[in-house]
Amino acid sequence: MNRTDSVVYVGAVVLGLLSVALGAVREARGAIPPDTGYAARQKRAITAKLTGTVPIREYQDTEYLRCVSDAVSLALHLEAHHRGYPKGIAPAEGARIAEHLAGVFHAKRKTNWDSGERGAVLAYSLHRHGRHWPKSTRDALRIWLESVGSLRTDQVLNGTIDMVCGLLLAGEALGKTGDGAALWQRGAAALDDLFEHTRYRHNRELNGTMYSVRHLASLLWLQSLQDPVYRTKARILLESELLVHAHSYLPGGAMLPPRCRDYGGGLQPGRATRLTGALLQLLIGDPQVDDAILDDAYEHVRAGALTDPTAYQVPQVIRSVFLDKGNGYTFRTRIFPILAGIAPQHVYDFGHGPVFPLQMVVLPDGTGGFGGSYGGFHQNIPVLSGLIARNRAGEYGVLYHYQPRLRADKTRWSKTGIVTGKTDNPDSGHGEFWDYQRMIFHRTMLTLWKPGSEKACPDTRAYLPDFEGLGGEYRRMDGWHLGSIGRNYIAFRPLGEVAEEKRVKQGIYLRFAGTSGHVVEMSPAADHASFDAFAREMAARRLAFNEEELWVEYETRDARGATSSIKLQYAPQRRWVDGGEVPDKSFIDRGMMASDFVSWDEAAGLMTLARPGYGELQHDWQNAKISLR
């Protein structure tokens, strides 16, 4: 869905990430039927682009993607042969190719980031198909993997888990007490560190739908381990990541912020469909998504199909969170902040080190939702927030409200790009960040923004979708922009001076000057007599904004439908509900993750997912055990 262009690292903060995605809604509630199509989807992914051969060739230093592609292609061909599919490659021939690739990788190794996917997929091929590979092939893989440099253990994804996967799989295949002992010991120690770090801070990336799906295959391959302890730890890490995807996912293939990623200022077809949508479709089997999405998926996404389906299949209770949204929910989780060391003022610490708490709201039946983060972070997404809405015809509109990105300090992020403005900031490590505060309450989000004296870009912007062009309604009333798309109503109220407004391709473009903010509210159409009634109610809501002291107070509705007053103050950061102040930890923090379906016992290290009709799953992080019933 989202266009993924070349990565540009920029200093950024996530603002009011608001998203509505309207999928085809099931006519009747009820249990999602069990997934009987997983093996067929695996076959489709494995065989989609088989040629029957993998070339043995040399690579230029810049051909990282080509050599990774060949390693993945080899694994797909080996698996095709193993399962009796046409155009497969037998293990004996595969050994010759794997030995060549291992030698190339060892000679041209760069960073562990580059090496991770190569190491993981070759090690998986060795583990699954290389029992009778000659000693020269096995030694070539061992020598290369033993040369790997330092490993990061502060985040599971974005390349880290791949190399750990490679060490563990190769170590076990070569013998945990034999030739593979050093690899196994190093991989096991790294996975232990990742596991503990994730328990307390969660170390997934914020832009996870792009990068986490790229590396989930490694966690899937680790389900082939014979060692029960590390297989279980890898499964807990895998399923905790899947649960965040599940709560962020809307039936039909949409993904809520801040788990979505978009470079283009609007919802675009293209590469991300081959990445995010394909991997999740492979694992989940959304009946509203065509399996043909697998045919053009990237090779490293299709490699997620390599795992023997008898070794692992996503439990139905997790799959239900993807596909059955019930009466809706609020989901909270937390991630590890990349910038904690250089901008500690932009993160939270609730007792286990710095984190970014995330919050998402999903409407009944998954017809819409929104989400955002608390705190700022270094990130490479120019568009940092938005509302993605699909009408019944399948057309899309986007509402963005985001901060402009800035050029970074030369000493820190030397390749950062610019959207607007210039900076003469000293190399302090703070010039690329800016400040905002947020408050998400039921189906309402308040955001306040202040550029600050050192900030190069003194504005923020919003794009409102073309509601009418998407078959909905649009009107303005008492400062509100009000629209309908599909089965949802959306209200957007700017706070502060609107310096510029114009019609653009996406709809309406607004640019705010200086101190500003916004109120966003979304509501199912079924909760109102008509769009007119919704518009009148919003216009009648009590709203107070003090630009000088920078606070906003707003009258909204709580989960019971009762009137409630909420207030957000910028500095010092404070929040009130119905006149009572709510401390940060009480308002924001819910530990590793929590929703109507998920509970987290911090002291015991127990994550429990329970849904009537689907069963119960419990992850015991303290003892590395899983129970499913």
NORKAKA-V492200 format. One record per residue. N is the residue number from 1. OMEGA is omega as a letter, one per 30 degrees, with the letter a starting at -180 (* if undefined). Layout:
<<N | OMEGA> <N | OMEGA>>
This chain:
<<1 | a> <2 | l> <3 | l> <4 | l> <5 | a> <6 | a> <7 | l> <8 | a> <9 | a> <10 | l> <11 | a> <12 | l> <13 | l> <14 | l> <15 | a> <16 | a> <17 | a> <18 | a> <19 | l> <20 | l> <21 | a> <22 | l> <23 | l> <24 | a> <25 | l> <26 | a> <27 | a> <28 | l> <29 | l> <30 | a> <31 | l> <32 | a> <33 | l> <34 | a> <35 | l> <36 | a> <37 | a> <38 | a> <39 | l> <40 | l> <41 | l> <42 | a> <43 | a> <44 | a> <45 | a> <46 | a> <47 | a> <48 | a> <49 | l> <50 | l> <51 | a> <52 | l> <53 | l> <54 | a> <55 | l> <56 | a> <57 | l> <58 | a> <59 | l> <60 | a> <61 | a> <62 | a> <63 | l> <64 | a> <65 | a> <66 | a> <67 | l> <68 | a> <69 | l> <70 | l> <71 | l> <72 | l> <73 | l> <74 | a> <75 | l> <76 | l> <77 | l> <78 | a> <79 | l> <80 | l> <81 | a> <82 | a> <83 | l> <84 | l> <85 | l> <86 | l> <87 | l> <88 | l> <89 | a> <90 | a> <91 | a> <92 | l> <93 | l> <94 | l> <95 | l> <96 | l> <97 | a> <98 | l> <99 | l> <100 | a> <101 | a> <102 | l> <103 | l> <104 | a> <105 | l> <106 | a> <107 | a> <108 | a> <109 | l> <110 | l> <111 | l> <112 | l> <113 | l> <114 | a> <115 | a> <116 | a> <117 | l> <118 | a> <119 | a> <120 | a> <121 | l> <122 | l> <123 | l> <124 | l> <125 | l> <126 | a> <127 | a> <128 | a> <129 | a> <130 | a> <131 | a> <132 | l> <133 | a> <134 | a> <135 | a> <136 | l> <137 | a> <138 | l> <139 | a> <140 | l> <141 | a> <142 | a> <143 | l> <144 | a> <145 | l> <146 | a> <147 | a> <148 | a> <149 | a> <150 | a> <151 | l> <152 | l> <153 | l> <154 | l> <155 | a> <156 | a> <157 | l> <158 | l> <159 | a> <160 | a> <161 | a> <162 | a> <163 | l> <164 | l> <165 | a> <166 | l> <167 | a> <168 | a> <169 | l> <170 | l> <171 | l> <172 | a> <173 | a> <174 | l> <175 | a> <176 | l> <177 | a> <178 | a> <179 | a> <180 | a> <181 | a> <182 | l> <183 | a> <184 | a> <185 | a> <186 | l> <187 | a> <188 | l> <189 | l> <190 | l> <191 | l> <192 | a> <193 | l> <194 | a> <195 | a> <196 | l> <197 | a> <198 | l> <199 | a> <200 | a> <201 | a> <202 | a> <203 | l> <204 | l> <205 | l> <206 | l> <207 | a> <208 | a> <209 | l> <210 | a> <211 | a> <212 | l> <213 | l> <214 | a> <215 | l> <216 | a> <217 | a> <218 | l> <219 | l> <220 | a> <221 | a> <222 | l> <223 | l> <224 | l> <225 | l> <226 | l> <227 | a> <228 | a> <229 | a> <230 | l> <231 | a> <232 | l> <233 | l> <234 | l> <235 | l> <236 | l> <237 | l> <238 | a> <239 | l> <240 | l> <241 | l> <242 | a> <243 | l> <244 | l> <245 | a> <246 | l> <247 | a> <248 | a> <249 | l> <250 | a> <251 | a> <252 | l> <253 | l> <254 | a> <255 | a> <256 | l> <257 | f> <258 | l> <259 | l> <260 | a> <261 | a> <262 | l> <263 | a> <264 | a> <265 | l> <266 | l> <267 | a> <268 | l> <269 | l> <270 | a> <271 | a> <272 | l> <273 | l> <274 | a> <275 | a> <276 | a> <277 | a> <278 | a> <279 | a> <280 | l> <281 | l> <282 | a> <283 | a> <284 | a> <285 | l> <286 | a> <287 | l> <288 | a> <289 | a> <290 | l> <291 | l> <292 | l> <293 | a> <294 | a> <295 | a> <296 | a> <297 | l> <298 | a> <299 | a> <300 | l> <301 | l> <302 | l> <303 | l> <304 | l> <305 | a> <306 | a> <307 | l> <308 | a> <309 | l> <310 | l> <311 | a> <312 | l> <313 | a> <314 | a> <315 | a> <316 | a> <317 | l> <318 | l> <319 | a> <320 | l> <321 | l> <322 | a> <323 | a> <324 | a> <325 | l> <326 | a> <327 | a> <328 | a> <329 | l> <330 | a> <331 | l> <332 | l> <333 | a> <334 | l> <335 | l> <336 | a> <337 | l> <338 | a> <339 | a> <340 | a> <341 | a> <342 | l> <343 | a> <344 | l> <345 | a> <346 | a> <347 | l> <348 | l> <349 | a> <350 | l> <351 | a> <352 | a> <353 | a> <354 | l> <355 | l> <356 | l> <357 | l> <358 | l> <359 | l> <360 | a> <361 | l> <362 | a> <363 | a> <364 | l> <365 | l> <366 | l> <367 | l> <368 | l> <369 | l> <370 | a> <371 | l> <372 | l> <373 | l> <374 | a> <375 | a> <376 | a> <377 | l> <378 | a> <379 | a> <380 | l> <381 | a> <382 | l> <383 | a> <384 | l> <385 | l> <386 | l> <387 | a> <388 | a> <389 | l> <390 | l> <391 | a> <392 | l> <393 | l> <394 | l> <395 | a> <396 | l> <397 | a> <398 | l> <399 | l> <400 | l> <401 | a> <402 | l> <403 | l> <404 | l> <405 | a> <406 | l> <407 | a> <408 | l> <409 | a> <410 | a> <411 | a> <412 | a> <413 | a> <414 | a> <415 | a> <416 | l> <417 | a> <418 | l> <419 | l> <420 | l> <421 | l> <422 | l> <423 | l> <424 | a> <425 | l> <426 | a> <427 | a> <428 | a> <429 | a> <430 | a> <431 | a> <432 | a> <433 | l> <434 | a> <435 | l> <436 | l> <437 | a> <438 | l> <439 | l> <440 | a> <441 | a> <442 | a> <443 | a> <444 | l> <445 | l> <446 | l> <447 | l> <448 | a> <449 | l> <450 | a> <451 | a> <452 | a> <453 | a> <454 | a> <455 | a> <456 | a> <457 | a> <458 | a> <459 | l> <460 | a> <461 | l> <462 | l> <463 | l> <464 | a> <465 | l> <466 | a> <467 | a> <468 | l> <469 | l> <470 | l> <471 | l> <472 | l> <473 | l> <474 | l> <475 | l> <476 | a> <477 | l> <478 | l> <479 | a> <480 | l> <481 | a> <482 | a> <483 | l> <484 | l> <485 | l> <486 | a> <487 | a> <488 | l> <489 | a> <490 | l> <491 | l> <492 | a> <493 | l> <494 | l> <495 | a> <496 | a> <497 | l> <498 | a> <499 | a> <500 | l> <501 | l> <502 | l> <503 | l> <504 | a> <505 | a> <506 | a> <507 | l> <508 | l> <509 | l> <510 | l> <511 | a> <512 | a> <513 | l> <514 | a> <515 | a> <516 | l> <517 | l> <518 | l> <519 | l> <520 | l> <521 | l> <522 | a> <523 | l> <524 | l> <525 | a> <526 | l> <527 | a> <528 | a> <529 | a> <530 | l> <531 | l> <532 | a> <533 | l> <534 | a> <535 | l> <536 | l> <537 | a> <538 | a> <539 | a> <540 | a> <541 | l> <542 | a> <543 | l> <544 | l> <545 | l> <546 | a> <547 | a> <548 | l> <549 | l> <550 | l> <551 | l> <552 | l> <553 | a> <554 | l> <555 | a> <556 | l> <557 | l> <558 | a> <559 | l> <560 | a> <561 | a> <562 | l> <563 | a> <564 | l> <565 | l> <566 | a> <567 | l> <568 | l> <569 | a> <570 | a> <571 | f> <572 | a> <573 | l> <574 | l> <575 | l> <576 | l> <577 | a> <578 | l> <579 | a> <580 | l> <581 | a> <582 | a> <583 | a> <584 | a> <585 | a> <586 | a> <587 | a> <588 | a> <589 | l> <590 | l> <591 | a> <592 | l> <593 | l> <594 | l> <595 | l> <596 | a> <597 | a> <598 | l> <599 | a> <600 | l> <601 | a> <602 | a> <603 | a> <604 | a> <605 | a> <606 | l> <607 | a> <608 | l> <609 | a> <610 | l> <611 | l> <612 | l> <613 | a> <614 | l> <615 | a> <616 | l> <617 | l> <618 | l> <619 | l> <620 | a> <621 | a> <622 | a> <623 | l> <624 | l> <625 | l> <626 | l> <627 | a> <628 | l> <629 | *>>
